[in-house]
């Protein structure tokens, strides 16, 4: 569907997107996560052809967005962070205008506009001026513009910024409904939003791809060994007697905070072991009730912070290595120049010494004889 290869964008000495490569398949809702300034919006703008790349390619359904922009853009509907709305138009006027820009055939235009308004639930406000709509409804008008003409890919850049909680819930519900018919790319720095609606997550930091996977897989990979938190009805001695009978437990630690008559314990499993079932049956066999059993792995927030911190730390190290490399090259060049200068000086010195040691030439000999003859004649 979308192939991004070695995509790079520089503004002078500042690199906004750095050698980004990823592939987006059809029929999924993808999330672009990253802190502010990570390069998410710049990437979105290059995918849609709004800005040119310094290097790299973006292909949508096989069309290069930079070499075949018209064909590629027909496959994409885009909602920027600030929807491109005309406040003096009514909703229906604006959507007709957008349909003309998208070159939707005349025979399909009316039907597509009505279906877009129905999907985004703005049909009852089609004759209202956009300036008189709330922020949530303006965002819906932007959505309607993006889905108009049924593009295969919908790209949404921070679609819930500035909305109240109720409006955010409505927009998220709309995104899920779009995901049933389109490939959706959602750029956001709101972790709960991405976790709730996206099937696959790309984490971007410092313009680079820090991670790519489903939410569940990312958390499992970053969490390492399985951890379980248990709330058991009983005392510490009872639990301490039961747990040694369970294979695959690497460590046990008792937590101080718990309700009266119960004990709270944290279990860490050995690598690649799932201890949930054997722990459950061990307590059942002992006649001791487990009131709660929950996974105690990392949250998406913790995974996000860890990955973006790693990326931030890696960038200065790489820059330092590059600086050292440049310094090494400059040192080598200086040494080479000094060596060449030394060789030239030695060569010139040898040539001078050689000239001083050369025997008299035939011309010099004749001149000497003439001088001697002149001296004898004078005498």
RODO-493678 format. One record per residue (C-alpha): x, z, y. Coordinates in Angstrom, 1 decimal. Example, Ala and Ser with C-alpha at 12.3 -4.5 7.8 and 13.67 -1.06 7.14 Angstrom:
     east       up    north
     12.3      7.8     -4.5
     13.7      7.1     -1.1
This chain:
     east       up    north
      0.0      0.0      0.0
      2.6      1.2      2.6
      6.3      0.9      2.1
      8.6      2.6      4.6
     12.3      1.8      4.1
     15.2      3.3      6.1
     13.1      3.7      9.2
     15.1      4.9     12.2
     14.2      5.4     15.8
     16.7      6.4     18.5
     16.3      7.1     22.2
     19.9      6.8     23.5
     21.9      9.5     21.8
     18.7     11.2     20.5
     17.5     10.4     17.0
     13.8     10.9     16.6
     13.4      9.5     13.1
     16.4      9.3     10.8
     16.6      6.9      7.9
     13.1      7.7      6.6
     12.1      6.2      3.3
      8.7      6.8      1.5
      5.9      5.1     -0.3
      2.2      5.6      0.2
     -0.3      4.5     -2.5
     -3.9      3.6     -2.0
     -6.9      5.9     -2.5
     -5.4      9.2     -1.5
     -5.3     11.6      1.5
     -1.7     12.1      2.6
     -0.5     14.9      4.9
      2.4     14.6      7.3
      3.6     18.1      8.0
      6.3     19.1     10.4
      7.1     21.4     13.4
      6.7     20.1     16.9
      9.3     17.5     17.7
      9.9     16.7     14.0
      9.2     13.0     14.4
      5.6     12.8     13.0
      4.0     11.0     16.0
      6.9      8.7     16.4
      6.6      7.7     12.7
      2.9      7.1     13.1
      3.5      4.9     16.1
      6.0      2.8     14.2
      3.8      2.5     11.2
      1.0      1.1     13.4
      3.3     -1.1     15.4
      2.8      0.7     18.7
      6.5      1.1     19.2
      9.5     -0.8     17.7
     12.0      0.7     15.3
     15.7      0.9     15.9
     16.2      0.0     12.2
     14.3     -0.2      9.0
     11.1     -1.8      7.8
      7.4     -0.9      7.4
      5.2     -3.0      5.1
      1.5     -2.7      4.9
     -0.1     -4.6      2.0
      3.1     -6.7      1.9
      3.0     -7.5      5.7
      5.9     -6.4      7.8
      4.4     -4.6     10.9
      7.3     -5.8     13.1
      7.4     -9.5     11.9
      3.7    -10.0     11.0
      1.9     -7.5     13.3
     -1.5     -9.2     13.4
     -1.9     -9.4      9.6
     -0.6     -5.8      9.1
     -2.7     -4.3     11.9
     -5.9     -5.7     10.3
     -5.2     -3.3      7.4
     -4.9     -0.2      9.7
     -7.3      2.0     11.7
     -5.5      4.4     14.1
     -6.6      7.5     15.9
     -3.8      8.7     18.2
     -3.6     12.4     19.3
     -5.3     11.4     22.6
     -8.1      8.9     21.6
     -8.0      5.7     23.7
    -11.5      6.1     25.2
    -13.0      4.6     28.3
    -15.0      7.3     30.0
    -17.2      5.0     32.0
    -18.5      3.2     28.9
    -21.3      4.3     26.7
    -20.5      4.9     23.0
    -22.1      1.6     21.9
    -20.4     -0.3     24.7
    -17.0      1.1     23.6
    -17.5      0.3     20.0
    -18.5     -3.3     20.8
    -15.4     -3.5     22.9
    -13.3     -2.2     20.0
    -14.9     -4.6     17.6
    -14.0     -7.5     19.9
    -10.4     -6.3     20.0
    -10.3     -6.2     16.2
    -11.8     -9.7     16.1
    -14.6     -8.6     13.8
    -16.8    -11.7     12.9
    -19.9    -11.9     15.1
    -22.2    -11.9     12.1
    -20.8     -8.5     10.9
    -20.2     -6.8     14.2
    -23.6     -5.1     14.6
    -23.7     -3.9     11.0
    -20.1     -2.5     11.1
    -20.8     -0.6     14.4
    -24.0      0.9     13.0
    -22.3      2.0      9.8
    -19.3      3.5     11.7
    -21.7      5.5     13.9
    -23.6      6.7     10.9
    -20.4      7.7      9.1
    -19.2      9.7     12.1
    -22.7     11.0     13.0
    -22.8      9.8     16.5
    -25.7      7.3     16.2
    -28.0      9.7     18.2
    -25.5      9.6     21.1
    -24.8      5.9     21.2
    -26.3      5.4     24.7
    -24.5      8.4     26.3
    -21.5      8.0     28.6
    -18.3      9.1     26.8
    -17.4     11.3     29.8
    -20.5     13.3     29.2
    -19.7     14.0     25.5
    -18.0     17.2     24.3
    -14.4     17.0     23.0
    -15.7     17.2     19.4
    -17.9     14.1     19.9
    -15.2     12.2     21.8
    -13.0     12.8     18.8
    -15.8     11.4     16.6
    -16.0      8.3     18.8
    -12.3      7.9     18.2
    -12.9      8.2     14.5
    -15.6      5.5     14.7
    -13.2      3.2     16.4
    -10.6      3.8     13.8
    -12.9      3.1     10.8
    -14.6      0.1     12.4
    -14.2     -3.0     10.3
    -13.3     -1.0      7.1
     -9.5     -1.1      7.3
     -7.8      0.0      4.1
     -5.6      2.6      5.8
     -6.8      5.2      8.3
     -4.0      7.0     10.3
     -5.0     10.2     12.1
     -2.5     11.9     14.5
     -3.4     15.6     15.1
     -7.1     14.9     14.9
     -8.3     18.6     15.4
     -6.0     19.6     18.3
     -8.1     21.3     21.0
    -11.3     21.7     18.9
    -13.1     24.9     18.3
    -13.5     26.3     14.7
    -16.9     24.7     14.1
    -15.7     21.3     15.4
    -12.6     21.6     13.2
    -14.7     22.2     10.1
    -16.8     19.1     10.9
    -13.8     16.9     11.5
    -12.2     18.0      8.2
    -15.4     17.2      6.4
    -15.3     13.8      8.0
    -11.8     13.3      6.8
    -12.8     14.1      3.2
    -15.6     11.6      3.4
    -13.2      8.9      4.7
    -10.9      9.6      1.8
    -13.5      8.4     -0.6
    -13.3      4.8      0.8
     -9.9      4.6      2.5
     -6.3      5.7      2.2
     -5.9      8.4      4.9
     -2.7      9.6      6.5
     -3.1     12.8      8.4
     -0.4     14.0     10.7
     -0.6     17.7     11.6
      1.4     20.9     12.1
     -1.6     23.0     11.1
     -0.8     24.1      7.5
     -4.2     25.3      6.5
     -5.7     22.0      7.6
     -3.3     19.9      5.5
     -3.6     22.2      2.5
     -7.4     22.0      2.6
     -7.9     18.2      2.8
     -4.7     16.5      1.6
     -3.8     15.5     -2.0
     -0.1     14.8     -1.3
      2.2     16.2      1.4
      5.2     14.8      3.2
      7.2     17.5      5.1
      9.3     16.0      8.0
     12.0     17.9      9.8
     14.5     16.6     12.3
     13.2     13.1     11.7
     14.0     13.3      8.0
     11.9     13.7      4.8
     12.4     17.3      3.7
      9.9     17.2      0.8
      7.3     15.0     -0.9
      4.8     16.2     -3.5
      1.4     17.8     -4.1
      0.7     21.2     -2.6
      0.7     22.9     -5.9
      3.9     21.3     -7.1
      5.7     22.1     -3.9
      4.8     25.8     -4.2
      5.8     25.9     -7.8
      9.1     24.2     -7.3
     10.1     26.4     -4.4
      8.8     29.6     -6.0
     11.1     29.4     -9.0
     10.2     31.8    -11.9
      6.6     32.8    -12.3
      5.5     36.1    -10.7
      2.4     38.0    -11.5
      0.8     40.9     -9.5
     -1.4     43.2    -11.7
     -3.8     46.0    -10.8
     -4.2     48.1    -14.0
     -6.6     51.0    -14.6
     -4.3     53.7    -15.9
     -1.0     55.4    -15.1
      2.6     54.3    -14.9
      3.5     55.7    -18.3
      0.7     53.7    -20.0
      1.8     50.4    -18.4
      5.5     51.1    -19.2
      4.6     51.5    -22.9
      2.6     48.2    -23.0
      4.9     45.8    -21.2
      7.9     46.0    -23.5
      5.8     44.5    -26.2
      5.3     41.2    -24.2
      8.0     38.6    -24.7
      9.2     36.5    -21.7
      9.2     39.2    -19.0
     12.4     39.3    -17.0
     11.7     42.2    -14.7
      9.1     44.8    -13.9
      8.6     46.7    -10.6
      5.9     49.2     -9.7
      4.4     48.9     -6.2
      3.5     52.0     -4.2
      0.3     51.0     -2.6
     -2.7     51.1     -5.0
     -6.2     52.7     -5.3
     -6.6     56.0     -7.0
     -6.5     56.0    -10.8
     -4.8     52.7    -10.9
     -1.2     51.3    -10.9
      0.0     48.1     -9.3
      2.9     46.3    -10.9
      4.8     43.1    -10.2
      6.1     41.0    -13.2
      8.7     38.3    -13.0
      8.8     35.9    -16.0
     11.9     34.3    -17.6
     12.7     30.7    -16.6
     10.1     28.2    -17.8
      7.9     30.9    -19.3
      4.1     31.4    -18.7
      3.4     35.1    -19.4
     -0.3     35.3    -18.2
     -1.9     35.0    -21.6
      0.4     37.3    -23.6
      0.2     40.0    -20.8
     -3.6     39.8    -20.9
     -3.9     40.2    -24.7
     -1.3     43.0    -24.7
     -3.4     45.1    -22.4
     -6.6     44.2    -24.3
     -5.0     45.3    -27.6
     -4.0     48.6    -25.9
     -7.5     49.1    -24.6
     -6.3     49.2    -21.0
     -8.2     47.2    -18.3
     -6.6     44.8    -16.0
     -8.7     44.9    -12.8
     -6.8     42.1    -11.0
     -4.2     39.5    -12.0
     -2.9     37.1     -9.4
      0.1     34.8     -8.9
      2.6     36.2     -6.4
      4.5     33.0     -5.6
      5.3     31.6     -2.2
      2.6     30.4      0.1
      2.6     26.9      1.7
      3.6     28.5      4.9
      6.7     30.1      3.3
      7.6     26.8      1.6
      7.2     24.9      4.8
      9.5     27.4      6.7
     12.1     27.3      4.0
     12.3     23.5      3.8
     12.3     23.0      7.6
     15.0     25.7      8.0
     17.2     24.0      5.4
     16.8     20.7      7.2
     17.7     22.3     10.5
     20.8     23.9      9.0
     21.8     20.7      7.2
     21.8     18.6     10.4
     24.5     20.5     12.3
     26.7     20.7      9.2
     26.4     16.9      8.8
     27.1     16.4     12.5
     30.2     18.7     12.2
     31.4     16.7      9.2
     30.9     13.4     11.1
     32.8     14.9     14.1
     35.6     15.9     11.8
     35.6     12.4     10.3
     35.8     10.8     13.8
     38.6     13.2     14.8
     40.5     12.4     11.6
     40.1      8.7     12.4
     41.3      9.2     15.9
     44.3     11.2     14.7
     45.2      8.5     12.2
     45.0      5.9     14.9
     47.2      8.0     17.2
     49.8      8.4     14.5
     49.7      4.7     13.7
     50.3      3.9     17.4
     53.1      6.4     17.7
     54.7      5.0     14.5
     54.4      1.4     15.9
     56.0      2.4     19.2
     58.9      4.2     17.4
     59.5      1.1     15.2
     59.5     -1.1     18.3
     62.0      1.1     20.1
     64.3      1.2     17.1
     64.1     -2.6     16.7
     65.1     -3.1     20.4
     68.0     -0.6     20.1
     69.3     -2.4     17.0
     69.1     -5.8     18.8
     71.0     -4.4     21.8
     73.7     -3.0     19.6
     73.9     -6.2     17.7
     74.4     -8.2     20.9
     77.2     -5.9     22.0
     79.0     -6.3     18.7
     78.8    -10.2     18.5
     82.1    -12.2     18.5
     83.1    -14.5     21.4
     81.4    -17.8     21.4
     83.2    -21.2     21.7
     82.1    -21.5     25.4
     83.5    -18.1     26.3
     86.8    -19.0     24.6
     87.3    -22.2     26.6
     86.6    -20.3     29.9
     89.2    -17.8     29.0
     91.8    -20.5     28.3
     91.1    -22.2     31.7
     91.6    -18.9     33.5
     95.0    -18.4     31.8
     96.1    -22.0     32.7
     95.1    -21.5     36.3
     97.1    -18.3     36.5
    100.2    -20.0     35.1
     99.9    -22.9     37.7
     99.7    -20.5     40.5
    102.9    -18.9     39.4
